[in-house]
Amino acid sequence: MNRQETVLRRLRSVTIVAGAFVITTATLPLLVLAALLLDLLRLAVGHRRLVAVRLTVIGWVYLAAECAGIFALGVVWCITGGGRRRRSLLSGTYAIQRWWAGLLFRTIQTMFGLRFEVEGSEALAPGPLLVFMRHASIIDNLLPSALITSPHGIKLRYVLKRELLSDPALDIAGSRLPNYFVDRKVGGAAEVAAVGELGMNLASDEGVLIYPEGTRFTPGRRERVLARLDGDPEVLARARSLAAVLPPRPGGPLALLDAHPPSDVVIAAHVGLDGFSHLRNILAGGLVGSTVRVRFQRFPIEDIPPDRAGRVAWLYDRWEEVDAWIQST
C-alpha cells in the first residue's frame, strides 16, 4: 500500500470519526433519552436488561477515545521530530495504545458489569512468547493489552486483519509499531512469511499475538469453514470434531514457530464474551452481569514437535483442549 493511499484513507477515517464525535457529543442527551425509551419498550415486551443506554455510552466513549488517541499520536510524532527519534516514538505510541485499549476495556467491563476470572497469569512472563488466542468476539482484541501487556509489561506485536485499518487510531498506532495487517483476500506465502517475521528477535519483554482461527467463531462460520476445507483426511476429521471453536489455520502460527530465536507458546482461551460477536447478541442482554473466564497455558518451545506435520497435530491438540474447556465451563 503506497503512501498516497494511506494518507487518503486516514483523512477519510479521521474525518468520519471526528465528525461522528462532534455530532454525538452535541446530541448525547437526546441519544441517551432515545436509548432509554427503546430500553423501556423492550422491557415491556419481555427484555430484562437496559442495553441500548449502555451501548450509547460505550459508543460515545469509543469516539472520544479515538479522537484523544489520534491527537496524542500526533503530539508524540511532533515532539519526536516527525518520528526521527524512533525509540521515543515507539515508547510513546505503546503508552497511548495501552491507554486506549485500557479505557475501552474498563468502560465495557463497567457498563456491562462483567466479572473476569483469570487462570494461569503466571505463564505470561517472562517473554519472549507467542500468544495463540481464541477469537469469538468483537472486543476480545482488548484482552491482550488488559491482561498481558498492562499487568506483565509484555509489548505485543499483533497479527491483525487489514480491514481494521478503517479504525484511524488503530491504523496510525498499529502501523507505527511492529504489527502486521494481513490481507485475507490475497493470502499466500508472502502473507505467511510477513507474519513469521514478527516473531524474529523478540526481547524478554516482547511477544506476538495471533488468532489462529483467523476470524470470530459463530456456528454459521464453523459450517462455512468446514465446507471449504480439504487436504489430509485425519486433519479434516479433527477439524469437524471441534464444536465451540473454528479449526486453526496453521500458516501464521507455524511461521511464528519457525522464527529465530524460538519462543515459548501461550494458549489463551476464554469463554463468556461470545455474546459480543454481533450487535444483535449484545442487544439480547445476556452479557449484563456475566462472568468471563480466561485461561492461559504456556508450552516450552522444546516440547513442541520440530516438523510441520507434528506441529499441525500439536496445534490441533491444543485447540481440542480449548474446545473441551469451553464446553465444560
Buried (B, 14 or more C-beta within 10 A) or exposed (E): EEEEEBEEBBEEBBEEBBEBBEEBEEEBEEBBEBBBEBBEEBEEEEBEBBBBBBBBBBBBBBBBBBBBBBEBBEEBBEEBEEBEEEEBBBBBBBEBBBBBBBBBBEBBBEBBEBEBEBEBBEBBBBBBBBBBBBBBBBBBBBBBBBBBBBEBBBBBBBBBEBEBBEBBBBBBBBBBBBBBBBBEEEEEEEBBEBBBBBBBEBEEBBBBBBBBBBBBBBEEBBEEBBEEEEEEEEBBEBBEEBEBBBBBBBBBBBBBBBBEEBBBBBBBBBBBBBBBBEEEBBBBBBBBEEEBBBBBBBBEBEEBEEEEEEBBBBBBEBBBBBBBBBEEB
